[in-house]
């Protein structure tokens, strides 16, 4: 019975601990919801906590779901900024989809949009 009580204490301590820091976007380029006039050469997101490069995903898709990223994403030396180069974009709406795992093991994901104004190429 003593072993069961000890296991119950450990389980209750684990369940009551607050969640560790998850990695969430702190800055994006292009900005969330922005309309830009010149196509970007890359899309990047700076996270508020270090992330693991092995589990980092960053995709840029057009309004038809076509991938516009031109290579795998890279993680800067600071382990906070994830970037992906993009093909020359045509005017239109684009969605940036991201999924990362913080160094503490917690996964977060999300997406945002930006618009490339007409006439920019």
Number of C-alpha atoms within 10 A of each C-alpha: 6 7 8 9 10 11 12 12 12 11 11 11 10 11 10 8 8 7 9 10 14 20 24 22 19 12 14 17 14 20 16 15 13 14 15 16 14 16 18 16 13 17 20 21 22 22 20 17 19 21 27 16 18 10 11 19 18 23 22 24 17 19 10 8 10 10 16 19 22 15 12 12 19 18 20 12 8 11 18 21 21 25 21 21 20 19 15 15 18 17 18 13 17 23 20 23 15 18 16 25 22 24 16 14 14 14 17 14 15 12 13 15 18 18 21 21 17 12 9 12 13
